[in-house]
Amino acid sequence: MFQPYRIALTMRTPIVPGKFPLHLDSLFYWFLSEFIDNDDEILDILDTVLEKQDDTYLCSAMYFQDKPKYIRCGVTSKSDTMIDNLMDMQAWTNDKVMGETKMASVHAIATKTAFFNATCDKEKAEALLKKIHGVGRLTNTGFGEIASISFVQLKRDQSVISDGRLMRVVKDIGLTPDQIKRVDGYKDYGRYSPPYHTQSKSSVIIPKRLIYTLPFNNVKKKGNKKGFGK
C-alpha cells in the first residue's frame, strides 16, 4: 500500500554529487537496470514500489537538512579507465601522474544523513535501498555508502512540493517566470521520469536548492607533486 514517507539514509562515507538532482526513482531504475535489460520490465517493478501521478513518480530528489559541507577527497587508482572516468565525473586533476598509481581529487558532501520524500510501498522501497551499494557518483570507490535506513510516515505527500518549494524536477506545464521563482526553480531542458536514457528531453523545471555540484570556479586551486589541484 502506498503511503507518504520521509526516508532518511544515514551515511557511512561522503557523497559525490552529480550535475543534476538525484531522484529516488532514478536511483531505483539504475540499480534494477544492472540486472534487467528491458525498460518496460523495470518500469513495471517501479510501478509497484512508487506511486505515479501524471506519468511522474511521487518521489523527491535527494536533499539535506543543513547546508552541505564539502570536503576534498583523494582517489587513487592503478587503472587508466578509472582516471578517465573520474575526469568525466567532474573531478579535476593535475598533470598525469606517472608510475603504478594515479591520483585525483574530488569534492564530496560530508553529511550524516541524506533524505528523500516519497509516496511508496515501504517494504518494497526499503528492500531495494538495502541492496543499493551507495548514492551519488563514484560509489564503486566507496563514496556514498549507506549505513542505515529509516522511514517516517508523513500526513501528506511532500515529494513534489514541500513548504512551498519544489522537491524534484517536473515537466514544465507553462508556469510563468514569477511562478517558477516562487517555487525556487529554473527552466531547462531535461528528463523528468525514467527511463532517462531513452526519453527525449523536454522543458522542465529544476529546483535550484537541490543542485549540489560544487562551483569549481570559486575554489582556490593549488597544485602539488602528488597530482592534487590544477
Order of alpha helices (4+ residues) and beta strands (2+ residues): beta-alpha-alpha-beta-beta-beta-alpha-beta-beta-alpha-beta-beta-beta-beta-alpha-beta-beta
